């Protein structure tokens, strides 16, 4: 129900995975929706994950059975609705008897399989790692292990395409727009925002607010007149490193360290391995964070303990860190703090409703959004019913045969274009790759080549359709092309984006 260009049913603060998930669901139910994000979509926590869609095998140790069950169910939904972004991944778990007994791992994997109702992925199994086809890169002492399945995801693009779907359903998506304050006026929320790039201030009205600001949840709460949060979040820093590929094959590793933490070693962007994550309590103000020397040494040390190849900080080609805004369950161990979420609806001055999202994980964002809309069902009674469980994300309507069939179709139409580039386009955009390539006969028609198979045609599309505003948006979130570029190439790309956006593209 649109009330005017600056008046909405629902205003969402925060453009991470939870915020865009709520925006998509609400807009698809017929509500008028606006979302403001102070930086880039998914520019903080949501693009600094371990790139997994998973149930959370290790959460079973802390008896979080409902969370694991929900996450495994959502894993199946995302495999159907975002098959170009979410791909099956087999994990090998070498047995370290000094860390966990074999019976305990077997029991956990059996329960994981049982909770994976209607799973399309292979069940877990015990393995002999030495002398077999897998595990040869491990030290000889790791003779036995286990295998189980989860999924790999392009986290930043999952956020982006969810936002795109929200916009396709009529939501107003505002990037680099910060919420300064919110107050009640005339029975509605009156929200003052500022454009971070121009300094221009605007005033929006909404019947209801959703605070999905992640690490900035408490800061946003402080800007809302007359409201005090009943719950709190805890910030935990998680860091990852990228190194040249450590092992052949398509499988990943889950390593059990002596401190009872687990570490992932994941094939990444063909040529690399992604290693993470750490869990470190963070007591500062939310904002950009960096990987410390101690964390790099820790990650390298765990890998070296398991692999025949020694890993050192000199091998690191890229690194990133993020702040996880976890729901504060008072657990003293950062690794054991719940990854579950809480949704709190309050009426400020008994007039204006606000929903605050605490915690959550990438995998469960769709179901979280449904629960937010359930909370608001009495506030916004004209909203429609839930719909996202079966609806593909933009580009997710793949042909029979999936991503392989799409690449083959693209190659037949655009036979003059390099197959690796077409494959990358299909992985990033799904069936929207047709729109990116429309009218391209050869590489010359794609415009300037910046490196790593990234051409001006695709960059222009990201500026015009995907809210890219800086070179960093393109190099590290819309793509991961920055990994395979040299600094002069990255600088050229950044200058191009700045010139195109400055020209009003």
N, C-alpha and C positions, 0 to 999 in steps of 0.2 A: 504494500500500500504506500505509494509514493506521496510524500507530503510537500514536495518542492525540491529544488535542486540542492538545497543545503539542509534538508530535514529528512530524517531517516527513522525507520523502525528500530534499527540496531546499529550501533557504532562499536567497532572492535578496535582495541588498542593493542598493536603487536602483530607483525607480519611474519612470525615464525610458523612452524607447522601447525600448531594448535589454532592460532589466529586465522590463518587462511582456511583451515578445515571448517571452522565455525562459519566463516564468510561464505564458503561454497555451499554448505548445507542450508544455511538460512536463505541465501539468494534463490536457491533451487526450490525452496518452499513458498516463494512468492513474496518474501519480505524485502523491503528496501534496505539496503545494507551499505555501509561505508567502513573501510578499514584504513587506519593510518599506521605506518611503519616509519620509525625515525631514521632507519638506515635502508639497506637493501633487503628485499624479501629473503628470508632465511639467512641473513647476513651474519648472524651470531651463532647461537647454540645449534640451530637446526642444520647448519652446513658444516658443523665441527664434530659430527658423530663418527662412529666406527663404520658407517655406511651399511648397516645391517637392518633387515626386516626379520626379526626373530622373536621367539617366545621368551628367551632369557633362561637358558638352561641353569645357570648358576643361581637364579632366584628361587629354585626349588629348595635349596639348602636353608633358606630363611622362610620356607613354608608359604610363599606367595603364590599359592595354587590358582586363585582366581585371576590374578594378573597374567600368569603364564598361559592359562587357558584362553583368556580374552585375546592375548597377543597372538597366539597360534591361530585362532579363528580369523583375526584380522590379516595375518600373513597370507592365508588362503584367498581372502577377498582381494588383496593388493596384487597377488599373482594373476588374478583374472582381469582386474580393472586397470592395471598399469604394467602390463607385461613387458613393455619396452624399457621400463626403468627397473623392474624387480625381477631378478634372475636367480634360479636355484643355485645353491652353493653347498658343496659337500665339505664337512669339517672333519679333520683327523685330530684325535685327542690322544697323544702319546701318554701311556700310563707312567706316572711318577709315584711309586708306592709310598714314598716318604711323605707325600702331600695328601693323597686320598686313597683309601683302600679300593681295590677293584670292585668289590661287591657294592660299594656305595655308588660308584660311577654307573655300574650296570643297573642298579635300582633307579637311579636318576634318569637314565636314558629310557628305561622301560616306561617310567611314568611320563616322560616327555612324549614318547610315542602314543601313549594312551590318551594324553590330553590333546594330541593332534588329531582330533576327530575329522574324518573325511579328508585327510591329508593326501595331496597328490605327490608328495615327496617320498623318497625311499626311507624305510625304517632304519633305525640304528643297528650296528653290528659290531662284533669284536673282530680285531685284525691282528695278523702277524706283520710287524712293520719291517723286520730285517729279512732280506732275501726275497721279498715280494716286489710288487710293482710300485708300491708307494712307501714313503718313509725312508727312502735311501739317503736323503739329505740329513737325517737325524744321527746323532751319536749312537754307537753300537749298544749302549746300555738300555736304550729304549726299544725293547724287542716286541712289546705288546702295546696294543692301543685299541681305540674305538673310533667308529665313524658315525656321524649323524648329519642331518640336513637342516639348513635354514636358507636365507636368501640375502643377496647383495642388492643394494639400491644406490642410485644417484640421489642422495638426500636433498641437495640444493634444488635439483630439477623437480623432485617430488613436491617441494614447497611451491615452486614456480608454477607448475602445471595445475596444482590445486587452486592457486590464485587466478590463473587464467580461466579456469572453469567457473570460478565465482564471478569474474568479470563478464563471461559469456552469458551468465544468468542475470546480469544487470547490476552487480555489485560495483561500487566505486572504490578502486584500489589506489591508495595514495602512498607513494614511496618517498622516503626522505622528508617526511612530514611528522613533526613531533607534537604530541599532545602536551600543552603547557598547563592547562587547568580545566577542571570540569566543575560546574555549579548547577544548581537547580533554578530554573526560571520558568514560570508559567506551567508548572507540573511536568516539565521535560528537562532533560539534561542539555546544558549549554556548554559546549566544548570549544575552547580556543586552541587553535593549532598554528604552527609556524612551519613554513617551507624551509628546510635546512639549506637549500641551495640559493634561494632568492631572498630569504628573510621575510617574505610576505606572510602576514597573519590572516587567518580566516576563522569564522565562527560557524560551527555546525550544531544542529539540534538532533536529539535522538530520544526515543521513548525508553530505550534501555541501553546500558553499556556492558561490554565484556572486556575485562582486563586480562589479556593474554600476553602480557609483556615479558614473560620469561624471567630472566635475571633482573629485569627492571620492575617487576611486579610491585615491590614495596615502594619504589620511587613513584610509580604511577599512583599508587594508593594515597601517597602523601599529597598529590596534586588534586585530589577529589574532595571538594568541600563537604564537610559534615560526615565523612565516612572513615571508619577505622577497621582495619582488617582483623578478623578473628583468628586467622591462621597465619603461618609464616613459611617461608621457603629457606632452604639452606643451599648455599652456592658451593659446588664441588667442581674443581678444575679437572678436566680430562684432556690429556695431550696425546698426540699421534706423531709418528715420523714416517716418512716415505724413503725407501732405499731401492737401489737396483734389485731386480727380481731375484728372490732367494731360492726359489725351487721351481721346477717345471710342473706341468700339469695344471688342471683347473681347480684343484682342491685348495682349501685353506687349512690353517692349523689353529687349534685352541690349546694353549700352553698353560699348564698349572705351575705357578711359581711357589717357592717355599713359604712365602708369606700368605698363602691361600688365595691370592688373587689369580685371575686368569687373564691371559693376553692373547690377542688374535694376530695372526700373520696371514694377510689376505692378498691374493693376486689383484693388482690394481693397475688399470689403464695399460694392460698388456706388458709393459716393460718394467713394472715396478711391483714392490710389495708394500702394503700398508701395515703398520705395526702399532698396536695400542690396546688398551688405553690405561692411563693412570687415574687414580682417584685421590685428589688432594683437597682438603678443606680450604676454602677461600674466604677470607674475612674482610677483603677490601670492597671498594665500590664497584658495581658492575661496569664492564667496559671491555675493550680489547685486552686479551691476555696472551702471553707468550710461553713457549715451552722452555723450561729451565734446563740448565746443564745437568742437574741431578736427574731429571726425568729422562733425558736422552741417555744418560749412562745406565739408568735402570732398565729402560726398554732394550737397549743393546745387550746388557748383561743377561737378561732373561733369554733372549734369542740365542746368544752364544752358549748358554747352558745346555740348550737342546740340540742346536744345529752343529754339524761338523765345521761349517764355516764360521769364523769369528767375525762379529759385527762390531764396528767402532763408530764413534760420532763422525768420523771423516766420511763414512758411507752415506750419511743423510743428505738427500737432495732437496727435500722440502719438509716442512713441519707445520703443524697447526694445533691450536688449543682452543677450548671453549669452556664456558661456564654452564654447568647443568643446574637448573633451578629446581632442586628436588624438594618434594613435600617434607617438611620438618617433622620426622617421627621420633625425634630425640635420641636416635641411635648415635653412639659416640664414634663408631667406625664409619668413615665416609663411604667405604665400599659396600657397607651393609645397609645404608639408608635406602628406604624403599624407592623403587622406580614407578610406583603406582601414582595415581593422581587424585586430587580432591577438587570438587566443584562447589563453590559457595555462592548462594544467592542471598543478597541482602537488599532491604528497602531503606534507602536513606531518607530520613525524616518522614518515613511511611508514605513517601510519594514516588520516588524514582528508584527503579531497580538496577542493581549492578551484579553481574556474575564475575567471580574471580576464579581463574584456573591456577591451581597449584600443582607443580610437578608434571608428570606424564612422560611418555617416550614416543619416539618417532612412529613405531609400529602401531600404536593404539590411537592415533590422532583422529581417525574417522569416527570411531565409536565414541571417543571423548566429545567430539562435536555434536553427535546425536544426543548425548546426555545433557550438554549445555542447552540445546533447543528444547529438550524435555523440561528442564528447569524453568524455561521461559514460556512454556505453553500456556500458562494462565495469564502471563503478562501480555503476550502477543497471540491471542486466541485465533486470529485469522490466518495463522501460518498453516501451511500444508503439512503433509505427513512425511516421514523419513523416506529417502529415495537413493542415497549414495551407495548402498551395498552392492547394487548391480550395475551402476552407471560407470562406464569407463572414463578415466581422465582424458583430457585432450591428447590425441595421438594414440590412445590405448585401444582403439578399435582395429586391431591387427587382423590381417586376412588369415584364413585357415592355413596353418603352417607357421604362424607366428612371425617373429622377427626375421627368420631366415627367408620366408616367403616374401616379406616386404622388401628385403634387400634385393632379391632376385627380380622382383617387379621393377624396382628402381633401376637396376642395372640394364634391364631390357629397354627401358624408356631412355635412360641417360647413359648409353653405352660408351660415350666419349669421356665420361667422367671417371676418375680413379675409384676402384671398388672399395679401398679402405676408407675413403672419404664418404662414400655412400653408406657404408656400414656404420660409421660414426654418426652420420646424420640420422639414420634410422634409430639408433640407440638413444640419441638425445631427444628426437622429436616424434618418434613413432610415425604414424600416418601423416602428421603435419609436415614431414619432410617434403611431401609433394608441393606444399605451399611455399616452402623455402626455396625449392629448385625451379618453381614455375617459370618456364621460358628459357632455361639455361641449356644451351646447346653444347658448350665445351667449357674448359676452365677459364678461357678469356672472358666469357660472359658472366663469370662469378665475381669478377672484379679483382682487386688486389689480394694477393696471397700473403698472409702475415706469418705463415709457418704452421707446422703441425696440422696441416689439412684444413686450416681455418681461413675462409675467404670473406671478402667484404660483403658478399650477398647474404651470408648467414649472420654476420655481425649486424648488418642493417636490420634484418628480421628481429634480432634480439633487442635492438634499440626501439624498434617500432611496436613490437608485439609483446616483449618480455620485460619491459621496464628497466633494461640495462642503461645505466647512467655513467659508469666509469669503466676503465679498462679492467680493473680488478673484478667487477661484476662478470665480465665476459671470460676472463682468463681462468678464474678459480671457482666460479659458481655456475654460470650458464654452460661452461665447458671446463675441462681440466687441461686445456691447451698450454697453459703456462708451464706445466711440467716439462714439456718437450720443446720449449722455446728458449732462446738466448735472451739476455737482458735487452739488447738493442731491438729485437723483434717485439718483446713485450712493451717496450717504450713506444714503438711505432703504432702498435695496436691501441694503446692508451690515448695517444694523441689523436688517432682517427676517431675513437669514440667521443672524445671531448669536442672535436670539431663538428661531428654529426649532431650531437645533442645540442651543442650551441647554436646550430643552424635550425633547430626546431624539429629535428627528425623524431 
